[in-house]
Amino acid sequence: MSDIKTFDELLTACEGVRTVTKQHTDWHGRGQTQYSHYLVGDLVVPDDIYIQVHATATKGTIGKLATIEPGIFKQTDGAERITDYDTKFTFTVEGRPKPGRIGRFYAKILPNHDGTTKWVRNVKSHPKEEIKNPVNKYKQELQKGDWVVGVLRGKKLGIGQITRWTNSSVWGRLGDGPEFIFQSINETFTMPDDEHVKLLTFAVLKGWNGR
């Protein structure tokens, strides 16, 4: 088991990393240690480090640290200083063929961990919305295939069978003719039986203006 508990302690224990420390005091007068870490070779992590993910969909996952992908800031003197914000952890979980990968700020180091690992993935699913048929101003539900009469663009009266719709408009077709659009769902009305279809079709063909 490892008693490493901070990122600074972890980098200090890694091969391929040179650590420089500087002592200072905070505004309370308490002694503080400031760490600077530099990549000087192949970064190799200690063998017994475990991390726990505390954010994202894999929150709660515990894995064994495999590698550190360090974020690097190249200084003017050529030194490669390791930065916190771009650093990634890769980790393994027993039973999973592929390693996981997480930003270092989304995981914490588990000191003195017993070596158990687990994979957690919480995916929030949204309930599927039922697609509802459109409804006109008289609360008639319009369905695909219904015979309807309504106002076309150009203020003409039209009749046909519904082929499709959007939130505001309905498309129809009369027999094998071209598809056309009714001006609005509110002003498009269903016809209850075949007798009405014949009557209104005749009226439309004769130029009835809907009055």
C-alpha positions in Angstrom: 0.0 0.0 0.0 1.1 3.5 -0.7 0.5 6.5 1.7 0.8 9.0 -1.2 -2.3 11.3 -1.0 -1.6 14.5 -3.1 -0.7 15.1 -6.7 2.6 16.8 -5.6 3.6 13.8 -3.6 2.7 11.5 -6.6 4.9 13.4 -9.1 7.7 13.6 -6.6 7.6 9.8 -6.4 7.5 9.3 -10.2 10.6 8.4 -12.3 11.5 10.9 -15.0 10.4 13.8 -12.9 12.6 16.4 -11.2 10.9 18.2 -8.3 12.0 21.5 -6.9 10.5 22.8 -3.6 10.5 26.2 -2.1 9.5 27.1 1.4 7.4 30.2 2.2 4.8 31.3 4.8 1.2 32.2 4.2 -0.6 35.2 5.6 -1.2 33.3 8.9 2.5 32.9 9.2 2.3 29.1 8.6 5.0 27.4 6.7 4.1 26.2 3.2 5.9 24.1 0.6 5.6 25.2 -3.1 6.3 22.4 -5.6 7.5 22.7 -9.2 7.8 19.5 -11.2 9.9 19.1 -14.4 9.8 16.3 -17.0 13.3 15.0 -17.5 12.7 11.6 -18.9 10.1 8.9 -19.4 7.5 9.4 -16.7 6.9 6.2 -14.7 4.4 6.0 -11.9 4.8 4.0 -8.7 3.1 0.5 -8.9 0.6 0.7 -6.1 -1.3 4.0 -6.7 -5.1 3.9 -6.9 -7.5 6.7 -7.8 -11.2 7.3 -7.5 -13.2 9.3 -10.1 -15.4 11.9 -8.4 -17.0 13.6 -11.4 -18.4 12.8 -14.9 -20.5 9.8 -15.8 -17.9 7.4 -14.3 -18.1 9.0 -10.8 -17.3 6.4 -8.2 -15.0 4.3 -10.4 -11.8 3.1 -8.6 -8.9 2.1 -10.7 -5.2 1.4 -10.5 -3.1 4.3 -11.9 -1.3 3.1 -15.1 0.2 6.3 -16.5 0.2 10.0 -16.2 -0.1 12.1 -19.4 1.5 15.3 -18.2 0.5 18.8 -19.3 3.6 20.6 -20.2 4.6 24.3 -20.1 7.8 24.9 -21.9 9.8 27.7 -20.2 12.1 30.1 -21.9 15.1 28.2 -20.7 13.8 25.0 -22.4 12.7 23.3 -19.2 9.4 21.4 -19.4 7.4 22.2 -16.3 4.4 19.9 -15.6 1.1 21.7 -15.2 -2.0 20.6 -13.3 -4.7 21.7 -15.7 -3.7 19.6 -18.8 -2.6 16.5 -17.0 -4.6 13.2 -17.5 -4.6 10.0 -15.6 -5.0 6.6 -17.3 -6.1 3.7 -15.1 -7.0 0.1 -15.2 -10.0 -1.7 -13.7 -10.1 -5.4 -13.2 -12.3 -7.1 -15.8 -12.2 -4.2 -18.3 -10.0 -4.7 -21.4 -9.4 -1.0 -22.0 -7.9 1.5 -19.6 -9.9 4.5 -18.5 -8.7 8.1 -18.9 -9.7 11.1 -16.8 -8.5 14.6 -16.2 -6.5 14.8 -13.0 -8.9 17.3 -11.4 -11.7 14.8 -11.8 -10.0 12.1 -9.7 -8.5 11.8 -6.3 -5.6 9.6 -5.0 -6.6 7.0 -2.5 -3.9 6.5 0.1 -3.4 3.0 1.6 -6.0 1.5 -0.7 -6.5 -2.3 -0.5 -6.2 -2.9 -4.2 -9.8 -3.4 -5.2 -11.1 -1.8 -8.3 -14.6 -1.2 -9.7 -16.1 0.3 -12.8 -19.1 2.7 -12.4 -21.0 4.4 -15.3 -24.1 6.4 -14.6 -25.9 7.4 -17.8 -29.0 9.6 -17.4 -31.6 8.6 -19.8 -34.4 11.0 -20.7 -37.9 9.6 -21.1 -39.0 9.4 -24.8 -41.5 12.0 -25.7 -44.6 10.6 -27.4 -45.1 12.2 -30.8 -48.6 13.6 -30.7 -50.8 14.2 -33.7 -51.7 17.9 -34.4 -55.0 19.3 -33.1 -57.0 22.1 -34.8 -58.9 24.9 -33.0 -61.9 22.7 -32.6 -59.8 20.0 -30.8 -60.0 17.7 -33.8 -57.0 15.4 -33.9 -55.5 15.3 -37.4 -53.9 12.0 -38.4 -51.9 10.9 -41.5 -54.3 9.7 -44.1 -57.3 11.7 -42.9 -59.4 13.5 -45.4 -59.3 17.2 -44.5 -60.5 20.5 -45.9 -58.6 23.8 -45.2 -57.2 27.0 -46.5 -54.3 26.8 -48.9 -51.7 29.5 -49.5 -53.3 32.2 -51.6 -56.5 32.0 -49.5 -57.9 29.2 -51.7 -59.9 26.3 -50.2 -58.3 22.9 -50.6 -59.2 19.3 -49.9 -57.0 16.2 -49.6 -55.5 13.5 -47.5 -52.9 14.4 -44.9 -49.4 13.2 -45.8 -47.3 14.9 -43.1 -47.2 17.9 -40.7 -45.0 20.2 -38.7 -45.7 22.2 -35.5 -47.7 24.8 -37.6 -48.6 23.4 -41.0 -50.2 20.3 -42.6 -49.4 18.8 -46.0 -51.9 16.9 -48.1 -52.4 15.3 -51.5 -55.5 14.7 -53.6 -55.3 11.3 -55.3 -52.1 11.0 -57.3 -51.7 14.8 -57.6 -48.8 16.9 -56.2 -48.4 17.5 -52.5 -49.6 20.8 -51.2 -49.6 22.7 -47.9 -52.5 24.0 -45.9 -52.0 27.4 -44.4 -52.4 26.4 -40.8 -53.3 23.5 -38.5 -56.0 25.5 -36.7 -57.9 26.1 -40.0 -57.7 22.6 -41.3 -60.7 20.3 -40.5 -61.4 16.6 -40.7 -64.4 15.3 -42.6 -66.3 12.5 -40.8 -67.6 10.4 -43.7 -67.5 9.7 -47.4 -70.6 11.8 -48.1 -68.9 14.9 -46.8 -65.8 14.1 -48.9 -67.8 14.0 -52.1 -69.8 17.1 -51.3 -66.9 19.2 -50.3 -64.7 18.0 -53.2 -67.5 19.0 -55.6 -67.8 22.4 -53.9 -64.1 23.0 -54.0 -63.9 22.1 -57.7 -66.7 24.5 -58.4 -64.8 27.3 -56.7 -66.5 27.5 -53.3 -64.7 30.0 -51.2 -65.6 28.4 -47.8 -68.4 30.8 -46.9 
